[in-house]
Structure formats: C-alpha cells, structure tokens
Amino acid sequence: MENHIRTADYYYCPEGRNRLFSYPPPYNGGYATPWLWYDGDPHGSYTYTTWEAKIVARMAQPAPVTITMWGHYVAADDTGRIFAQFRNDSSATISGRVLFVITEDSLNRSTSNGDLWHNHVSRDYMPNHIGEAVSVPAGDSVVVDQPLSFDPEWQRYRCEIVTWIQDDNLQADSTKEVWQGGILKVTELTFIEEEISDEVVLSSVTVSPNPCVTSTAFMFNISPGSAYTITLYDIAGRVVRTLHGNAITGGEAVQWNLCDNSGDVVSSGVYFYDFATEDLHSSGKVVVR
C-alpha cells in the first residue's frame, strides 16, 4: 500500500507511516522505499511487472485462514461498519493481529515523491496501525468488526476495505507473516438510506449465549399480550428463520434451536436478527459456532 510518508504530501497518512516505521530496518540501520517483501524473503526489484507474477503465485498457495467480509454504509452521515470472519483451517491455534484499512485508487496529484497517479492509498487504519489481537482455535472462527467513517472528499466508488490477519512475531529480516487477506469494495457494502420514523427503538434485547453452539435465547421486556416478530437473516440478507408470538408475562425468553424455517440446522457463521413489535424495534447479530 502507498503511505506517502513525506508530511508535505497531500495523501500523507499518519497511521500508515507509523506502521511502516514499526518494522526495524533490515539493513544498515536505515529506511528506504520497500522492495517486495513476503514470506520472510526480500524478493528484490522495484518493478511491479516483476512483483505481479510473484504475488499471483503466492495467492495460488493454500492458506491456513479463510476470510469472509461484509458490512453496511449509512449514506446520511458517511459512516458504517465492516465485519470479517476469520476461519482457521489448520490443525493448530493461530494467534496474531487483524487490521482493516480503507484505501482509495486512481488519485491524480503531483506529490513530492514524483508520482502522479496513486493507487491503494491508505486512508484510515481500523482500529489503528497496530491492529486487534485475536486467537483462533484450530477448526474454529472469530468475527472481528470495526466502525467506518468516510471523509466527504473520498470517492466511494474508488475506495476499498482491506483486511488481513498477521503473525505478531517479527522475523529475522523484519517481516511479519500474513496468513490471509481480503478486499471488499465500498460499493459492495449494504447501503442504508436513513428515513424519518416515529418508531420507538427498543434498547434491551439480550441474546444469550452468544456465540452459541446448540441454541440461544432472545430475552426482552414488552407489555403482556403484545405481538412480536424476530426475523433472522444470513450475511447475504436471506431470511433464515422467523419467530413470532405474543408476550405472556412481559419478561420473555424466546428460544431459537438454530434451525431454519425448513427445520434444518444452520451452518456456523454470523446471523443478523430484527426484533419488532407494533411500535418497538431492535436489531443485532448472533454468532453460531
């Protein structure tokens, strides 16, 4: 990624500069424009045409992690949230750090490094340039999410969200192994147009256990006799299960046996729920393992 570390540059990204400098220099105690570094080997050459073949070959190799990304974008205030599920396909626990970066392509501006066109410019690191520590047991998965905030000057259709999971151990040549990465275009996020509504938002729906393995329960308080509906969706937005009824005591606990509307047990992953009564509404997510 381009970080444009000179402070005079218009595209200067402080977090990117901090991350670049967080790696000790592998030669002569100084820094220089990086070559292509991956898998603990400085595959020299500043020419991208040489890099490209090496990157493609590396991507063809099996990776111990599978990444699934999704998220939403609220047009009214240029905010959103990004989610990524990291599944450990290996036979050993993987511990490291997860980072998210908003990047922007096709920027045309003359800067002090002599470049005119700029691609993959780092716009923001989430939560920061250090990342979030995670540990994923063998055969299991974790879901990491971060809030998004977009500057009005960024061109949405040129922006992408990049994520990766990285070893926290520094190798002898100052590299840190990246086990897998993923990219999602901002235009592929679910866009939400906020509408004015008189609906009252319910703030106290509790899902427990969450994550869950065999079942979970939705707990809430509404007036006795009130009708409610709980709709569960998969990450593609498809309806998986609908639960509905009428409150008996007011303090309710509605069980979900992790089956879909056809009676089949759902796959492990992240599901979103929408809770609604005549004048109340709440939403959230359930992680199934």
C-alpha positions in Angstrom: 0.0 0.0 0.0 1.1 3.5 -0.6 1.5 5.6 2.5 3.3 8.7 1.2 5.4 9.2 4.3 6.5 12.7 3.5 4.5 15.1 5.7 4.2 17.6 2.8 2.3 15.2 0.7 -1.5 15.7 0.3 -2.1 12.0 0.7 0.0 11.6 3.9 -1.4 9.0 6.2 0.0 9.2 9.8 -1.2 5.6 10.7 0.4 4.2 7.5 3.7 5.9 8.3 3.6 4.6 11.9 3.0 1.1 10.7 5.8 1.3 8.1 8.3 2.5 10.7 7.2 -0.1 13.3 9.3 -2.6 11.4 13.0 -2.4 12.3 15.2 -1.8 9.2 16.8 -5.0 7.8 19.9 -3.3 6.5 22.5 -0.6 7.5 20.2 0.8 10.2 18.3 2.9 7.8 15.0 3.1 5.8 14.3 3.1 2.1 11.4 2.6 -0.3 10.5 -1.1 0.4 11.0 -3.8 -2.2 8.5 -6.6 -2.4 8.6 -8.4 1.0 6.6 -11.5 1.7 7.1 -14.9 3.4 10.3 -13.7 5.1 12.2 -13.1 1.8 13.1 -9.7 0.1 12.1 -10.5 -3.4 14.0 -7.6 -4.8 13.1 -5.4 -7.8 11.2 -2.1 -7.8 9.4 -3.1 -10.9 5.7 -4.0 -10.4 5.7 -6.3 -13.5 8.2 -8.5 -11.6 6.2 -8.3 -8.4 2.9 -9.2 -10.0 3.9 -12.7 -11.0 5.3 -13.4 -7.6 2.1 -12.2 -5.9 -0.1 -14.3 -8.2 2.0 -17.3 -7.5 1.8 -16.7 -3.7 -2.0 -16.3 -3.9 -2.3 -19.7 -5.5 -0.7 -21.4 -2.5 -3.0 -22.9 0.2 -3.6 -20.5 3.2 -4.4 -21.6 6.7 -7.2 -19.0 7.0 -10.4 -18.3 5.1 -11.9 -14.8 5.3 -15.5 -13.7 4.7 -16.2 -10.0 4.6 -19.5 -8.0 4.7 -20.7 -4.7 6.1 -23.0 -1.7 5.7 -22.7 2.0 4.8 -25.1 4.8 6.0 -25.2 7.5 3.3 -26.8 10.1 5.6 -23.7 10.5 7.8 -20.9 8.8 5.9 -20.5 6.0 8.5 -20.8 2.3 8.5 -19.4 -0.9 9.9 -17.2 -3.7 8.4 -17.3 -7.3 9.5 -14.8 -10.1 8.7 -15.0 -13.8 9.7 -11.6 -15.5 10.1 -11.8 -19.3 9.9 -8.8 -21.3 11.0 -8.5 -24.2 8.6 -5.3 -25.5 10.1 -4.7 -28.0 12.9 -3.1 -25.5 15.3 -4.3 -22.3 17.1 -3.5 -19.2 15.1 -2.8 -16.0 17.2 -2.0 -12.6 15.7 -3.5 -9.3 14.8 -6.3 -8.3 12.5 -6.2 -4.9 10.7 -8.6 -3.1 8.5 -7.6 -0.3 6.1 -9.7 2.0 3.9 -7.8 2.6 0.6 -8.5 4.8 -2.4 -7.4 4.3 -6.0 -6.9 6.4 -9.1 -5.8 9.6 -7.4 -4.2 12.1 -9.7 -2.0 14.6 -8.0 1.7 15.5 -8.2 3.5 14.9 -4.9 7.0 15.3 -3.6 7.9 11.7 -4.3 7.5 12.3 -8.1 4.4 10.2 -8.6 1.4 11.5 -10.4 -1.1 8.6 -10.1 -1.7 7.0 -6.7 -3.4 3.7 -6.1 -4.2 1.8 -2.8 -3.6 5.0 -0.8 -4.1 4.3 2.9 -7.0 6.5 4.1 -7.6 5.1 7.6 -6.5 2.1 9.7 -9.1 0.5 12.0 -8.8 0.3 14.9 -5.3 1.8 14.4 -2.0 0.8 12.7 -1.3 -1.8 15.4 -4.4 -3.9 14.9 -6.6 -6.0 17.1 -5.2 -9.1 18.8 -7.1 -12.4 18.1 -6.6 -16.1 18.8 -8.4 -18.6 16.6 -8.5 -22.2 17.7 -8.0 -25.0 15.1 -11.2 -25.5 13.1 -12.9 -22.6 14.7 -13.5 -19.0 13.6 -13.8 -15.4 15.0 -15.7 -12.4 13.8 -14.0 -9.0 14.0 -15.8 -5.8 13.3 -14.9 -2.1 13.2 -16.8 1.2 12.7 -16.2 3.0 9.4 -16.0 6.8 8.9 -15.6 8.3 5.4 -14.2 11.7 4.6 -16.6 13.5 2.2 -13.7 14.1 -0.2 -13.1 10.4 -0.8 -14.6 8.9 -3.9 -16.7 6.0 -2.7 -16.5 4.0 -6.0 -12.7 4.2 -5.8 -12.5 3.0 -2.2 -11.9 -0.5 -0.9 -11.7 -2.0 2.6 -8.7 -4.3 3.0 -8.2 -6.7 5.9 -5.6 -9.2 6.9 -4.6 -11.5 9.8 -0.9 -11.3 10.6 1.6 -13.0 12.8 2.7 -10.7 15.7 6.2 -12.3 15.8 8.9 -10.4 13.9 11.1 -12.5 11.7 14.8 -12.1 11.4 14.5 -10.0 8.3 11.9 -7.6 9.9 8.9 -9.2 8.2 5.7 -10.5 9.8 3.9 -13.4 8.2 0.4 -12.5 6.7 -1.7 -15.7 6.7 -4.6 -14.4 4.6 -6.1 -11.1 3.4 -9.4 -10.0 1.9 -10.7 -7.0 0.0 -14.3 -5.6 -0.2 -15.2 -2.6 -2.4 -17.1 0.1 -0.6 -19.7 -0.1 -3.3 -20.3 -3.8 -2.3 -21.4 -2.8 1.2 -25.1 -2.7 2.0 -26.1 0.9 1.6 -28.6 2.2 4.1 -30.7 5.3 3.4 -31.9 6.6 6.8 -35.6 7.6 6.9 -37.5 9.7 9.4 -39.7 7.4 11.5 -41.9 7.7 14.6 -40.8 4.1 15.6 -39.6 3.7 19.1 -36.3 1.9 19.4 -36.1 -0.9 21.9 -32.7 -0.9 23.6 -32.8 -4.0 25.7 -32.9 -7.2 23.6 -30.4 -9.7 25.1 -29.1 -12.8 23.2 -27.6 -15.5 25.3 -25.5 -17.5 24.8 -23.8 -15.6 22.0 -21.7 -17.1 20.4 -23.9 -20.2 20.6 -23.5 -23.9 19.7 -26.8 -25.7 20.1 -29.3 -23.0 20.9 -29.8 -19.4 22.1 -32.5 -17.2 23.6 -33.8 -13.7 22.8 -34.7 -12.0 26.1 -36.7 -8.8 26.2 -39.4 -6.9 28.2 -42.6 -5.7 26.5 -46.2 -5.3 27.6 -48.1 -8.6 28.2 -50.2 -9.5 25.2 -48.0 -7.6 22.8 -47.2 -9.4 19.5 -43.6 -9.7 18.5 -41.6 -11.0 15.5 -38.0 -12.0 15.4 -36.6 -12.4 11.9 -33.1 -13.9 11.4 -31.0 -13.3 8.2 -27.8 -14.7 6.9 -24.9 -12.5 5.8 -26.4 -12.3 2.3 -29.6 -10.9 3.6 -31.7 -14.0 3.1 -34.4 -14.8 5.7 -33.3 -17.9 7.6 -35.9 -18.2 10.4 -38.9 -16.3 11.6 -40.1 -16.5 15.3 -43.2 -14.8 16.4 -45.7 -14.8 19.2 -47.5 -12.8 22.0 -45.8 -11.8 25.2 -47.3 -13.7 28.2 -45.6 -12.2 31.3 -43.9 -9.2 29.7 -40.4 -10.5 30.5 -39.9 -13.0 27.7 -37.2 -15.5 26.7 -37.7 -16.9 23.1 -35.6 -19.9 22.3 -34.0 -20.4 18.8 -32.8 -24.0 18.2 -30.6 -22.9 15.4 -32.8 -24.4 12.8 -34.1 -22.6 9.7 -37.7 -22.3 8.5 -37.3 -25.8 6.9 -36.2 -27.4 10.1 -32.5 -27.8 9.1 -29.7 -26.8 11.4 -28.0 -23.7 10.1 -24.3 -23.6 9.3 -21.8 -21.9 11.6 -21.3 -18.2 10.9 -22.8 -14.8 11.7 -26.6 -14.1 11.5 -28.5 -10.9 12.0 -31.8 -10.5 13.8 -34.5 -8.0 13.5 -36.9 -7.7 16.5 -40.2 -5.8 16.0 -43.5 -5.1 17.7 -46.1 -2.7 16.7 -44.1 0.3 18.0 -40.7 -1.1 19.0 -37.7 -2.2 17.0 -34.2 -3.6 17.7 -31.5 -5.4 15.7 -28.2 -7.2 16.3 -26.2 -10.3 15.4 -25.9 -13.9 16.6 -22.7 -15.9 16.1 -23.2 -19.6 15.6 -20.3 -22.0 16.1 
